[in-house]
Amino acid sequence: MVIIARDFETSNWIEIEIRGGIIVAVRPGDGPSATSANDDWVGPAFWDIQLNGRWGHSFSSPELTVEQVVAIVRAQGSLGTARLCPTLITTPPGQMLHGVRTIAAACDADPETARKVLGIHLEGPFLSHREGYRGAHPADALRDPDIELFDELQDA
């Protein structure tokens, strides 16, 4: 397959040759010198380092399922996202552990999900209780640093 599009950095036309899903060549291509709203453009893939969920499903939800994680991660590709970090916000420890374990299980169950998930972004629960510092994190779920919980989250 050959794709002809404009390079996002230079606006020049380029030809991209793909075989078996792998880019095998990138060469100068031919096209009009003036840009148009209908031109195709190519650039590097987007990496989303903070994705909280999609379609009303939060990675922090106690009802999160492996199937939801796989569907969300796969769907992000349609937005140009090639890699991502599912993000959990501060919740009670059991709920955070559920989210981490469910995301890990989704990666174990689906090779495409495993390839796209770079890591898991945890926001909390070890944040300041002071108003203004905790942002939108629920005060009742914030905790002082706890090495046992940290280790449990890492193991999950």
Residue frames as qw, qx, qy, qz and C-alpha x, y, z in Angstrom:
[[0.000, 0.891, 0.453, 0.000, 0.00, 0.00, 0.00],
 [0.401, 0.140, 0.001, 0.905, 1.18, 3.52, -0.77],
 [0.112, -0.855, -0.450, 0.231, -0.14, 6.63, 0.95],
 [0.372, 0.361, 0.100, 0.849, 0.48, 10.09, -0.48],
 [0.318, -0.862, -0.391, 0.051, -0.01, 12.94, 1.98],
 [0.161, 0.833, -0.215, 0.484, 1.55, 16.14, 3.28],
 [0.603, -0.042, -0.555, 0.572, 4.26, 16.00, 5.93],
 [0.344, -0.848, -0.402, 0.047, 3.02, 17.79, 9.06],
 [0.510, -0.581, 0.027, 0.633, 6.38, 19.58, 9.56],
 [0.281, -0.230, 0.428, 0.828, 7.20, 20.76, 6.05],
 [0.549, 0.543, 0.237, -0.589, 3.80, 20.70, 4.25],
 [0.227, 0.450, -0.720, -0.476, 5.61, 18.88, 1.42],
 [0.912, 0.089, -0.105, -0.386, 3.97, 15.92, -0.26],
 [0.156, -0.466, 0.870, -0.027, 5.45, 12.55, 0.70],
 [0.808, 0.076, -0.460, -0.361, 4.83, 8.99, -0.38],
 [0.433, -0.427, 0.718, -0.340, 4.72, 6.35, 2.36],
 [0.666, 0.158, -0.671, -0.285, 5.04, 2.70, 1.35],
 [0.570, -0.340, 0.577, -0.476, 3.58, 0.15, 3.79],
 [0.646, 0.156, -0.713, -0.222, 3.97, -3.64, 3.59],
 [0.627, -0.235, -0.724, 0.164, 2.51, -6.01, 6.14],
 [0.441, -0.846, -0.299, -0.021, 1.58, -3.11, 8.43],
 [0.613, -0.499, 0.080, 0.608, 5.18, -1.80, 8.49],
 [0.285, 0.931, -0.094, -0.208, 6.43, 1.42, 6.90],
 [0.860, -0.007, 0.284, 0.425, 9.17, 0.32, 4.50],
 [0.448, 0.181, 0.229, 0.845, 9.85, 3.60, 2.68],
 [0.034, 0.875, 0.317, -0.366, 9.17, 7.33, 2.88],
 [0.490, 0.113, 0.386, 0.774, 9.96, 9.37, -0.24],
 [0.153, 0.323, -0.023, -0.934, 9.13, 12.76, -1.69],
 [0.365, 0.474, 0.800, 0.031, 5.71, 12.65, -3.36],
 [0.071, 0.191, 0.408, 0.890, 3.83, 14.63, -5.98],
 [0.044, -0.711, -0.682, 0.167, 0.88, 16.90, -5.34],
 [0.154, 0.868, 0.228, 0.414, -0.30, 20.47, -5.76],
 [0.415, 0.224, -0.360, 0.805, 1.92, 23.20, -4.32],
 [0.328, -0.393, 0.118, -0.851, -1.02, 25.11, -2.78],
 [0.033, 0.073, 0.919, -0.387, -2.55, 23.53, 0.32],
 [0.481, -0.277, -0.454, -0.696, -6.21, 22.62, 0.38],
 [0.582, -0.308, 0.434, -0.614, -8.69, 21.71, 3.09],
 [0.956, 0.106, -0.033, -0.271, -8.98, 18.32, 1.36],
 [0.429, 0.574, -0.678, 0.167, -5.26, 17.45, 1.62],
 [0.904, -0.353, -0.238, 0.047, -4.34, 14.41, 3.68],
 [0.004, -0.804, 0.487, -0.342, -1.67, 15.02, 6.33],
 [0.891, -0.157, -0.396, 0.155, 0.60, 12.62, 8.23],
 [0.070, -0.742, 0.460, -0.483, 2.50, 13.06, 11.47],
 [0.214, 0.182, -0.896, 0.344, 3.67, 11.10, 14.46],
 [0.494, -0.483, -0.702, -0.171, 1.11, 9.26, 16.54],
 [0.328, -0.660, 0.157, -0.657, -0.44, 10.91, 19.59],
 [0.487, -0.086, -0.785, 0.373, 0.45, 9.58, 23.06],
 [0.446, -0.665, -0.134, -0.584, -2.21, 10.37, 25.68],
 [0.367, 0.194, -0.745, 0.522, -0.59, 10.24, 29.12],
 [0.188, 0.116, 0.635, -0.740, -3.83, 10.96, 30.99],
 [0.454, -0.166, -0.593, -0.644, -6.96, 9.19, 29.82],
 [0.348, -0.153, 0.626, -0.681, -9.60, 8.89, 32.56],
 [0.451, 0.279, 0.835, -0.146, -12.05, 6.82, 30.51],
 [0.172, 0.071, -0.521, -0.833, -14.62, 7.15, 27.75],
 [0.454, -0.285, -0.669, -0.515, -18.35, 6.77, 27.07],
 [0.606, -0.579, 0.045, -0.543, -19.17, 7.39, 30.74],
 [0.943, -0.199, -0.213, 0.164, -16.84, 4.58, 31.87],
 [0.111, -0.885, 0.408, -0.198, -14.14, 5.70, 34.29],
 [0.651, 0.282, -0.662, 0.241, -11.01, 3.67, 34.93],
 [0.043, -0.280, 0.641, -0.714, -11.64, 4.58, 38.60],
 [0.713, -0.201, -0.120, -0.661, -15.07, 2.93, 38.65],
 [0.455, -0.278, 0.801, -0.271, -15.64, 0.00, 41.01],
 [0.805, 0.337, 0.415, -0.258, -17.67, -1.58, 38.16],
 [0.280, 0.704, -0.533, -0.377, -14.85, -1.33, 35.57],
 [0.935, 0.067, 0.346, -0.039, -14.55, -4.49, 33.44],
 [0.514, -0.261, 0.600, 0.555, -11.80, -5.93, 31.28],
 [0.421, 0.537, 0.640, 0.353, -14.10, -5.61, 28.27],
 [0.037, 0.976, 0.197, -0.082, -14.62, -1.90, 28.91],
 [0.384, -0.706, 0.376, 0.462, -10.87, -1.30, 29.17],
 [0.512, 0.038, 0.688, 0.513, -10.20, -3.15, 25.91],
 [0.304, 0.750, 0.545, 0.221, -12.99, -1.28, 24.08],
 [0.105, -0.969, -0.029, 0.220, -11.82, 2.14, 25.34],
 [0.442, -0.549, 0.497, 0.506, -8.16, 1.53, 24.52],
 [0.484, 0.229, 0.702, 0.469, -8.94, 0.19, 21.05],
 [0.217, 0.854, 0.467, 0.078, -11.37, 3.04, 20.28],
 [0.240, -0.839, 0.095, 0.479, -8.76, 5.70, 21.01],
 [0.512, -0.074, 0.585, 0.624, -7.00, 4.71, 17.79],
 [0.288, 0.697, 0.570, 0.327, -9.78, 6.37, 15.79],
 [0.127, -0.983, -0.096, 0.096, -8.73, 9.65, 17.43],
 [0.498, 0.740, -0.352, 0.285, -5.08, 9.20, 16.41],
 [0.485, -0.683, 0.488, -0.244, -3.96, 7.89, 19.80],
 [0.713, 0.346, -0.610, -0.005, -1.32, 5.19, 19.42],
 [0.517, -0.046, -0.709, 0.478, -0.24, 4.83, 23.06],
 [0.379, -0.673, -0.089, -0.629, -1.90, 5.86, 26.31],
 [0.190, 0.088, -0.784, 0.584, -1.85, 5.75, 30.09],
 [0.457, -0.612, -0.574, -0.293, -5.19, 4.84, 31.66],
 [0.068, 0.375, -0.408, 0.830, -5.63, 7.22, 34.59],
 [0.494, -0.560, -0.664, 0.043, -7.21, 6.55, 37.98],
 [0.111, -0.668, 0.171, -0.716, -8.10, 9.39, 40.30],
 [0.041, -0.223, 0.761, -0.607, -8.10, 9.21, 44.09],
 [0.749, -0.297, -0.326, -0.495, -10.64, 6.69, 45.37],
 [0.739, -0.516, 0.380, -0.209, -10.67, 4.33, 48.36],
 [0.182, -0.542, 0.798, 0.190, -7.77, 1.83, 48.22],
 [0.572, 0.148, 0.806, -0.031, -9.90, -1.19, 47.25],
 [0.553, 0.761, 0.271, -0.204, -11.40, 0.72, 44.35],
 [0.158, 0.828, -0.476, -0.252, -7.99, 1.90, 43.11],
 [0.359, -0.315, 0.872, 0.108, -6.68, -1.67, 43.33],
 [0.642, 0.438, 0.616, -0.130, -9.70, -2.90, 41.36],
 [0.454, 0.856, -0.045, -0.242, -8.97, -0.39, 38.59],
 [0.020, -0.703, 0.686, 0.186, -5.27, -1.24, 38.39],
 [0.474, -0.097, 0.875, 0.005, -5.95, -4.99, 38.41],
 [0.636, 0.585, 0.463, -0.197, -8.67, -4.67, 35.77],
 [0.359, 0.854, -0.288, -0.241, -6.40, -2.66, 33.45],
 [0.179, -0.524, 0.825, 0.111, -3.59, -5.19, 33.97],
 [0.591, 0.170, 0.782, -0.100, -6.01, -8.05, 33.24],
 [0.588, 0.750, 0.155, -0.260, -7.13, -6.28, 30.04],
 [0.173, 0.774, -0.576, -0.198, -3.48, -6.06, 28.94],
 [0.366, -0.254, 0.895, -0.001, -3.01, -9.76, 29.71],
 [0.608, 0.391, 0.660, -0.205, -6.17, -10.66, 27.78],
 [0.569, 0.784, 0.247, 0.010, -5.63, -8.55, 24.66],
 [0.700, -0.070, 0.178, 0.688, -2.26, -8.06, 22.91],
 [0.232, 0.643, 0.263, 0.681, -3.40, -4.85, 21.17],
 [0.426, -0.874, -0.126, -0.198, -4.38, -3.32, 24.51],
 [0.784, -0.463, 0.072, 0.407, -1.06, -4.39, 26.02],
 [0.591, 0.249, 0.227, 0.733, 0.83, -2.75, 23.13],
 [0.040, 0.735, 0.242, 0.632, -1.06, 0.53, 23.48],
 [0.555, -0.819, -0.102, -0.101, -0.98, 0.87, 27.29],
 [0.427, 0.624, -0.448, 0.476, 2.36, 2.43, 28.30],
 [0.253, -0.007, -0.726, 0.640, 1.62, 2.34, 32.02],
 [0.291, -0.725, -0.615, -0.108, -1.07, 3.29, 34.50],
 [0.109, 0.444, -0.167, 0.873, -1.27, 6.90, 35.66],
 [0.443, -0.572, -0.655, 0.216, -2.29, 7.11, 39.32],
 [0.034, -0.587, 0.073, -0.805, -3.45, 10.47, 40.62],
 [0.547, -0.510, 0.337, -0.572, -3.34, 9.98, 44.35],
 [0.400, -0.790, -0.427, -0.182, -4.28, 8.84, 46.85],
 [0.631, -0.393, -0.211, 0.634, -1.16, 10.33, 48.49],
 [0.198, 0.599, 0.195, 0.751, -2.08, 14.01, 48.05],
 [0.080, 0.051, -0.433, 0.897, -2.34, 16.97, 50.39],
 [0.072, -0.607, -0.780, 0.135, -5.62, 17.35, 52.28],
 [0.083, -0.463, -0.141, 0.871, -5.31, 21.15, 52.08],
 [0.449, 0.761, 0.435, -0.173, -8.05, 22.90, 50.15],
 [0.278, 0.890, -0.241, -0.271, -6.68, 24.15, 46.85],
 [0.088, -0.556, 0.808, 0.174, -3.95, 21.50, 46.73],
 [0.474, 0.057, 0.875, -0.079, -6.19, 18.47, 46.41],
 [0.212, 0.096, -0.573, -0.786, -8.10, 19.84, 43.40],
 [0.705, -0.090, -0.257, -0.655, -11.11, 17.67, 42.55],
 [0.475, 0.076, -0.864, 0.147, -9.87, 14.70, 44.55],
 [0.629, -0.617, -0.318, -0.350, -12.33, 13.65, 47.29],
 [0.130, -0.688, 0.526, -0.483, -10.94, 14.60, 50.69],
 [0.808, -0.330, 0.358, -0.332, -12.21, 11.41, 52.34],
 [0.971, 0.218, 0.021, 0.096, -10.14, 9.22, 49.97],
 [0.326, 0.781, -0.429, 0.316, -6.83, 11.10, 50.41],
 [0.903, -0.383, -0.112, 0.157, -4.16, 9.36, 52.48],
 [0.242, -0.832, 0.478, 0.144, -0.78, 10.05, 53.94],
 [0.487, 0.510, -0.695, -0.139, 2.01, 8.15, 52.17],
 [0.827, -0.238, 0.431, -0.272, 1.69, 4.45, 52.91],
 [0.066, 0.518, -0.802, -0.290, 4.41, 2.12, 51.62],
 [0.398, 0.096, 0.907, -0.096, 2.22, -0.97, 52.00],
 [0.542, 0.671, 0.392, -0.321, -0.53, 0.49, 49.79],
 [0.247, 0.771, -0.434, -0.395, 2.08, 1.78, 47.35],
 [0.147, -0.322, 0.921, 0.166, 3.58, -1.71, 47.10],
 [0.489, 0.349, 0.771, -0.213, 0.12, -3.23, 46.67],
 [0.488, 0.775, 0.085, -0.393, -0.66, -0.86, 43.81],
 [0.129, 0.665, -0.665, -0.314, 2.68, -1.61, 42.18],
 [0.307, -0.098, 0.947, 0.014, 2.13, -5.37, 42.51],
 [0.557, 0.526, 0.546, -0.339, -1.37, -5.05, 41.02]]
